[in-house]
């Protein structure tokens, strides 16, 4: 295995880990709101969250590139804050990965929160527990399967990204070249042996992810 391949594997692991942690932090309040609210805006917010599921990755990557570029609103904002431009950088990959994988984290959490219902919270309220205490002591433990599934799906989806990372990160070795890009480079160069190593590892990883999800759902159904 080439040094560049090891660098791509490490970068992909770092990207997927950081994106998943941030998605759990950001996705939890979004999922909780979607599961509990009766707002007229629920449909709009829900559609925006799930949009990456049906939007072609290159389209999403293109608009992120425009918005984060020097003439985009977010690009001008990051430059004014002294952060520079995010396209073709690792932080840019993190932002793009979070947006692209958001529904894979929010949806399992939303389903887990909705399944809890209101009775446990009402019982906690009769015991004078604050909403925050009830959330951390009752909701989070009961929603644990949703968190596990969301974390697994978010991580795995980030590992397999291609179109979005190509548009927003390019293919810079050691900086933005992730595992999917490394496989593409080997195939383009007709280095099929190296491509087989990486693709086979990704295939095995995908199978393990699906196996873990099925086991998690089986436990939750008992």
N, C-alpha and C positions, 0 to 999 in steps of 0.2 A: 504494500500500500504506500502511495506517495505521501510525502510530507504535506503537500497541499490538500490531500484528501483528509488527513488527520486534522488539519487546521479547519477544514470545512465542517467536519463532524463536531469538533469542539465548538465552533461558532454556532452551529445549528442547535446544539444542546444548550448553550448559554442563552440563545435567543428564545428558545421554547420555554426554558425555565423562567426567565425574567418575564416574558409575556404572560405566562400562565399565572404567576403570582400577582401581577398587576391586574389581570383580568378578574381574578377571584375577588380582589379588593374593590374594584370598580363595578363588577357585574353583580355582586351581592345586593347592594342597595337598589340597583336597577331591577333585578329579578324580584326583590321583595315588594317594590312599588307596583310592578306589573301584576304580581299575584294578589295584591290586596286592594288596589285602587279601583274606584268606580268612575274615574275621571273620563271625560269625553275624549281626552287626548291619549287614552290607553292604546287605541288602535293605531294611531300615528306613531307613537313611540315604539310599539311592538313591531310595526312594519319596518321602521328604521333599523331596529336591532337585528331583525332577521334578513334584511336586504342582502348582506353578503352571501347568503345561502344560494340565491338565484342570480346574482349579478356576476357576470364574467370577471375573473380575477384581473384581467388586463384592463377592463373598464374601470374597476375600482382603483387599480394602481395608477392609471392615467390621471384620474381626478385628484387622487392624493398627491401625485407629482405636481399637478397644476396648483393645488392649494398650498402645498408646502414649498413651492418654488419661490424665486425672488420676486415675482409679480403677484403671487397669491396672498390672500389675507393672512393665512397662518405663517407663511414664509416671512412676510413683513413683520409679523408679531415676534417670531423667534429671533429675527435679526435685531429688532429694537430692544429685546431683552438681553442681547449679547450672547445668544445661544448659537448664532450662525444659522445656516440652512441645513435642514435635516435630510433632504434627498442624497442618496449615495453615501450614507453614514450608517453606523450601527444603531444609533438612536432612531433614525428614520425607519429602519427595519422593525424596531420594536413598536413604534406607533402604527405602522401598516399592519403588522401581525396582530396587534390587539384589535384593530377594527375588523380585520378579516376573520378572526376567530371568535369574535364577541358572541355570536349566536350559539356557538357550541358550548359556551360556558353559561350563558344566561338562561337558555331554555331548560337544561336539566335542573338548575337552581329554582327557576320559576315553577316548574312542575313539582319539585319537592316541597316548596313553600305552600303551594296551593293544596297539596295533599294533606298538610297538617291541619288545615281548617282553623276555625276561630275558637273552638271549645277549649283547647289547652291555654290559649291566651286569656280567655274569659275566666278560667279557673285561677290563673296566676293573678289576674286583677283583683279577684275576691280576696286573695291573700296579701293584697297591697303591694304587689311587685310592680315596679315601674316598667314601662314598655321596653326600656333598654335592658333591664335585668331579665325580663321575660324572653327577650330575643336571644340573649347570650346563654341563658340557663335552660331554655326549653326549645326554642326554634332551631338553633344551630345543631344541638345533638340529634334532634329528630330529622333534620335535613341532611345529615351526614352522607347518606348515599348519593344525594344530588351533588354535593361538593366533590365527592370522589369521582363520579362520572364526569362532571364538568371539568375537573382538573385533568383527567385522562384524555378527554376529547380535545380540550384546548391545547394541551401539550402535543398530542399526536397530529392535530391539524396544522399546527405551526411547523412541525418537522417536515410535513409533506408539501409546504407551500412552494410555488414556482412562479406563477404569473405576477403576483403582487410584489414579491421580492425582486423579480427581474425589473419591473417598472420603477420601483422606488429605490432599490439598492444597487441595481446594476450587477456586475459580476467581477468585483474587485477582490482578488485573492487575499486572504487574511483579514479582510475588512467587511465585505458584504457577500462573499461567495459562500453560500450555504450548501447543504448536502445535495439538494435537488439540482442546483446549478452545476455542481461538480460532476454529477451523473451525466447531465446534458453535455458538458464539455468533453467527457470521455467518449460519448457516443458520436459526437460531431467529429472527433479526431480518430474515430474507428478504433478506439482502445477498449474493445469489448470486455477484455478480462477485468480491467479495473472497474468498468461500469457494472459488471456482474457482481463483484464484491460489494460495492456500495448498494446497488439495487436489491441484491439478495438480503443484505442486512436490513434494509428498509422494509422489505417484504416480511421478514421474520418479526420485526418490530410491530408492524401493523397487525399481524396475526395475534401477537401477545396482547396488544391493546384491546382488540375485539374480544379475546378470551376473558380478559379482566373485566370488561364491561358486562359480558354475559354472566359471569360469576357474581358480580355485584348486584345485578338485577335479580338473580336467582335467590341471593340472600335476602334482598329487600322484600321479595314476594312471600317469604316464609312467615 
